[in-house]
Structures are given as C-alpha cells and as structure tokens.
Amino acid sequence: MSDTSPAPRRFRSSGRYSALRLLREALTGHRGWTPAWRKAEPRKQYQVVIVGGGGHGLATAYYLANHFGITDVAVLEKGPIGLGNVGRNTTIIRSTYYTPENIRFYDFSLKLWEGLEKELNFNAMVSQRGVVYTYHTDGQRDVMTGRANDMRLAGADCIELDRAALKTLIPPISLDNHRFPIMGAFMQPRGGTVRHDAVAWGYARGASEAGVDIIEHCEVTGLRQAGGRVTGVETTRGFIGAGTVCLAVAGHSSHLAAMAGIRLPIESHALQAFVSESIKPFLDVVLMFGAGHFYISQSDKGGMVFGGSTDAHNTYAQRGTQWIAQEVASEGVALLPELANLRILRQWGGIMDMTMDGTPIIGRLPLDGLVMNGGWCYGGFKAIPAGGYTTAHLIARGESHPLTTHMDVDRFAEGRTFDEPGIGPFPWMH
Amino acid sequence: MLRIPCPHCGTRDEVEFRYKGEASVRRPAADAEVAQFAAYVYERSNPKGWHLEWWFHSAGCRQMLQLWRHTVSHEIHSVGTAQERPSAPISERSA
C-alpha cells in the first residue's frame, strides 16, 4: 500500500438488516437507514484492482475481502454498478450442464446461492422453484438421461417427469403441439430464480463493509506494464497502480485484453430478454423448451420473463434484432399457447462473451499479474457466487481453485477444450 | 434487422444470410507451429468498432460475402465477394 494514499473515509455502515430493525425503523419514521455501500474515490495504489462492477467483479471483491483476507481492493466500473449483464439476464440459476466438470462448478454456485442471503445479510429473493426442461425425441431423452445421471453422480439433483406429471405441474403447457409434441421432461428442483439487482447490491454492500473501494464512473482506458508485468490501469480518473489486475468485464473482455496486446478465444454477441405485462400466477417453475432455445419464468410482480438465442453476429450494441425476437415469441407460443394473448412490456440486450468451446475462462492471461474472469456465454448470472469465489482463490493463492482448473485460457492451444454445447469452435452457434 | 447489400442479388434482409465469423483470420502454412494453428482456430480480434466478417447468402445466391460492419452502430461500410476484399473504412486502412 502506498504511503501517500489518504486513509479511507469514515463510513457509517448500513448495519445489519433484520425484522427487528425494520420494526424499529417503522416506529421511528425510517430515519435510521443509511446507504448500503460507500462510494469511494480512487487511491493511487491497490494490491488488487478489479475492472468491472458487475456480478462477478463485486463477488470477487467480496470473497477476496471476507474469505481470503485481502481488503486492499478496488472495483472500477465505467458507469454505475449493476447496469451491465448482472441486470440484463433472465435471473435463472441451475446446474443442469453437460460436462461433469461444469456440473460440479455450477452446483458449487447453486450451493452458494442457497446460503447467499445469510452470508450477505441481504434479501436477494433466491427462489428455488425448480427448473423444468422438456424433451421431444427419443434421442433427446437419452442425452438428457445421461446428463441427469452425470448430475446425480456429481451430487446435484435431477428427476424425470412423465407427461401426466408435467401437465399436473404446469397446467398451461401444450403437450401436443403439432410440430414438436412433448414426450416428457427433466427437472432440477433446486434450480430457480434470484432477484438480479439485489445480487449486485448485496455483494457491493458486503465488499464495501470489509474495506473494498467501489469506484463508479471510472473507465479503464489502458493497461500499464513494466518488465513483463502489469503495474496498473490508466483510467478516466487517472492512473491507478495495482499488484494484480483482474478483468471481469464480460462482453468487453476482448476489448480490455487488447489493451495488453492479447487476443482471446472470444466473440461478443447480443442476447435478448423480454418481459410481458403482469398477469395473475400462471407459471411457478422455470420452464425451458427442448425443441428450440427458449426459457421462461414469472417474476414476483407477475411479468413473464423470457429469452432465447443470441443474435448470431458480433456486436457490442446492447439491443436486439427483430427476427430473433420473432423466433423467441414463436417458440414461447408453441410451448405455452396462452402467451399469445400477452403484450411485451420491455425488451433489452446484453453483450455475451461467447468462448469458442462454450466453457468460461477463469485464469491467468499471458502477462504477469493479469487474470480474467469471463467468457461466460449464457451462463454468467447463475455462476456469480462460484465465479467470484474461485477468482478470489486464484488471485489470493496464485493457483486455480480445484473446480476451475479446466477453465484456464491455455486449454485452447493445448487441445483440452471443454466443448460444452458439443458443436465445436463456432461461438455464434451456441 | 440488418439490410445487407449483396453484390449479386441486391439489398436483402439479414434473415436470408448466415453469419460465418471474422474474415481477417488466415490459415497458416501447413508447416506452421501448433501455436499458430491454435490462434487461427480460436483467437479473434472481436473489436468494438469496424469488423471484417464473412456472411453466407444462404437463401439467395449461396455465395460467401465479405463485409466491413461496425459492431456498435451496425453500419455496413462495404461488401465484397469471397475473392474480392471490400475497401476498408478509413480508420482501418494501414499506412
């Protein structure tokens, strides 16, 4: 730590949240609430600088400070925190993956989600309502059976539902649509949804209370290096020195890595999501359509939240193309015909960092002191707790967490790719 | 929705095309190092700005096309055939 750095400003903690506190504040005119986290000014030097104040960046800072004893940490965010992909997803959590390594990683994340609110003392509205995914052919059933067995072997949960059980669980489902009749489904009961904004705020609060500086409106414009080692970041608010720089910038991973002359096995693609007008309780699980690419749940406010495939060409524009919106809507109506009566209220796009094998990257980049957490493809939101924890492990211990040894960037050159979707190196097809 | 000016068919909607990735990567010579082949298969520039990319006119002339397209504004600067690289935007021209 630099001697010239001023001491961190005194900050009145927001205090623990509890039912008793709520009652006390209700009786005293709610005058005791304070901001949940401290807006910091940048210092000259930090042990660790995390670029990106989204879910993964804030979670990494939280676990570094609270579990790995490194509190000399800054999180730099070019806008306000939580407005990137952590606030631009369909809020689904699950560990229904294909490769055993990824199942174990995502199930670790699910376990952290299960204890998150107690850990953070923050209501993230984790709702384990169950994730159901349909199958439509014999071959699909066989593949999904294999995946369910892999999940159970890895300690995750997965059950099979026949058509009658599916109809009982989800009355509005169309089992006999003419094109893709549903043969059955699998379900992960522990899967569900989380309130995504609260994830960013909860981790920010926990990190800030442990001494992490969260610096908003501070865009990184360059990476400074000396002697083959990163020494800090150039920002719109001046140079900030760092022993370790961690990139947690999702769709902008290639953009930031290029500042160090590094080319990544990533393409950035837009993924759209949609919310309908609010309706009475209609769907109380997360439902995924096996004959296409469509996933839907109902928010606590009553809106139907759903999405589908990426726009399938490189883009950094946070909006979506119309033909994908039509495709998503048609798949939704095939699965739940009554959706045709609903109007779409909101639509948005997030920029996905699609890797060439569909598996994320948590590892060191070929410049000493530079690590990255990215390449999340579609799976970034559900991975936030595990991604943050394992990235903090990598930074603090200098080696990959056992659950992420397969996520290093060298796997591409060394022929150890994890072809999660099983389609080879075509990120726009995932 | 992109409107792509195909040099063979005229301007058509994006739905007639299939995206085929970055067009500036080049297959290395047969005796190149493994690392060069790995870079060719996996590494991409993925710029926030002008991008030279392949599009296949699958529902039209079924020819591969090369486009200079901006990845933020989605503006299409120029289109060329598979053999003929289109003229680059001024900012992408090397001296």
Interface residues (C-beta under 8 A of the other chain):
Chain A: H252 S254 H255 A258 R263 L264 P265 I266 E267 S268 A312 H313 N314 T315 Y316 A317 T321 Q322 W323 M356 F412 A413 P425 F426 W428
Chain B: M1 L2 D13 E14 V15 Y19 G21 E22 V34 A35 A38 A39 V41 Y42 E43 R44 S45 N46 P47 K48 H51 E53 R69 T71 V72 S73 H74
